[in-house]
Amino acid sequence: MNNRETIERLRREYPHGATVELLEMNDPYREMPAGLRGVVDLIDDAGDIHVNWQNGSSLAAIPGVDRIRRVRVYPRCGEEYSAVPATSRVGLGEICPACGVREALDAAGLAGLSETILERIGDTCND
């Protein structure tokens, strides 16, 4: 798999620093259980996705052989997401909607009200 367009698509889908979860890896020399998470280091010119796995391994996931999925995690609270994120006012990129409310209230000088407001609208996170 060295199609330039395919490799560029993989680099957009799995950028440096993205969190991934292993669904299946066929490596007879290492124990790589499904559910293992890691952080993408790079995608080489062959299209292999090099990952620093939480078990200390740095094996590459090979598209078409191994299966991984991108896990999107908000940087502020650590929650996974699939819905439309808010945009951080303090340079954190995409953040969860509850963290977005907190940042907006902090910016307006109303930080003390954020938990009360979030409880009333039923939106919470781990922050």
C-alpha positions as CSV (number, residue, x, y, z in Angstrom):
1,M,0.0,0.0,0.0
2,N,2.1,2.9,-1.2
3,N,-0.6,4.9,-3.0
4,R,0.2,8.5,-2.1
5,E,-3.5,9.5,-1.8
6,T,-4.1,6.6,0.6
7,I,-1.1,7.5,2.7
8,E,-2.2,11.2,2.9
9,R,-5.7,10.1,3.9
10,L,-4.3,8.0,6.7
11,R,-2.1,10.9,7.9
12,R,-5.2,13.1,8.1
13,E,-7.2,10.4,9.8
14,Y,-4.5,9.4,12.3
15,P,-2.4,12.5,12.9
16,H,0.6,12.6,15.2
17,G,-0.6,12.5,18.8
18,A,-4.0,10.9,18.0
19,T,-5.2,8.2,20.4
20,V,-6.1,4.8,18.9
21,E,-7.5,1.6,20.2
22,L,-6.4,-1.8,18.9
23,L,-9.2,-3.9,17.6
24,E,-7.0,-6.7,16.2
25,M,-3.3,-7.3,15.6
26,N,-1.8,-10.4,14.1
27,D,1.7,-10.5,15.6
28,P,2.8,-13.9,16.7
29,Y,5.8,-12.5,18.7
30,R,4.0,-10.0,20.9
31,E,0.9,-10.1,23.1
32,M,-1.2,-7.2,21.7
33,P,-4.7,-7.6,23.2
34,A,-7.8,-6.0,21.7
35,G,-8.7,-2.8,23.6
36,L,-5.0,-1.7,24.1
37,R,-4.6,2.0,23.5
38,G,-1.8,4.0,22.2
39,V,-0.7,7.3,20.6
40,V,0.2,7.7,17.0
41,D,3.8,8.7,16.4
42,L,3.9,8.7,12.6
43,I,2.7,7.2,9.4
44,D,5.6,6.1,7.2
45,D,5.8,6.2,3.5
46,A,4.6,2.6,3.3
47,G,1.4,3.6,5.1
48,D,2.2,1.8,8.3
49,I,0.8,3.5,11.4
50,H,3.5,3.7,14.1
51,V,2.0,3.7,17.6
52,N,3.4,4.0,21.1
53,W,1.2,1.5,22.9
54,Q,0.3,1.7,26.6
55,N,2.0,-1.7,27.1
56,G,5.4,-0.1,26.1
57,S,5.4,-1.6,22.6
58,S,6.0,0.6,19.6
59,L,4.7,-1.8,16.9
60,A,3.2,-0.3,13.8
61,A,-0.4,-1.2,12.8
62,I,-0.5,-2.3,9.2
63,P,-3.7,-1.2,7.4
64,G,-5.4,-4.2,5.8
65,V,-3.7,-6.6,8.2
66,D,-4.3,-5.0,11.7
67,R,-7.4,-3.1,12.8
68,I,-7.4,0.0,14.9
69,R,-9.9,2.8,15.5
70,R,-9.3,6.4,16.3
71,V,-10.4,7.4,19.8
72,R,-11.2,11.0,20.1
73,V,-10.5,12.3,23.6
74,Y,-11.1,15.9,24.7
75,P,-7.8,17.3,26.0
76,R,-9.3,19.2,29.0
77,C,-11.4,16.5,30.7
78,G,-10.2,13.3,29.0
79,E,-13.7,12.2,27.9
80,E,-14.2,10.3,24.7
81,Y,-16.4,11.9,22.1
82,S,-18.2,11.4,18.9
83,A,-20.6,14.4,18.9
84,V,-19.8,17.8,17.6
85,P,-17.2,19.4,20.0
86,A,-16.9,23.0,21.2
87,T,-13.8,25.0,20.4
88,S,-11.6,26.1,23.3
89,R,-11.2,29.7,24.1
90,V,-7.7,29.1,25.6
91,G,-6.1,27.2,22.8
92,L,-6.9,23.6,23.6
93,G,-8.5,22.9,20.3
94,E,-11.7,20.8,20.4
95,I,-13.2,20.4,23.9
96,C,-16.4,18.8,25.2
97,P,-19.5,21.0,25.3
98,A,-19.5,21.1,29.2
99,C,-15.9,22.3,29.2
100,G,-16.9,24.9,26.6
101,V,-19.6,26.2,28.9
102,R,-17.0,26.4,31.8
103,E,-14.6,28.3,29.6
104,A,-17.3,30.8,28.5
105,L,-18.4,31.4,32.1
106,D,-14.9,31.8,33.3
107,A,-14.2,34.3,30.5
108,A,-17.4,36.2,31.6
109,G,-16.3,36.2,35.2
110,L,-19.0,33.7,36.2
111,A,-16.8,30.7,37.1
112,G,-18.6,30.1,40.3
113,L,-21.9,29.5,38.5
114,S,-20.6,26.9,36.0
115,E,-21.4,23.7,38.0
116,T,-24.9,25.0,38.9
117,I,-25.6,25.8,35.2
118,L,-24.2,22.5,34.0
119,E,-26.3,20.5,36.5
120,R,-29.4,22.4,35.4
121,I,-28.8,21.7,31.7
122,G,-27.7,18.1,32.4
123,D,-24.3,18.4,30.9
124,T,-21.3,17.1,32.8
125,C,-17.8,15.7,32.2
126,N,-14.8,14.7,34.3
127,D,-13.3,18.2,34.6
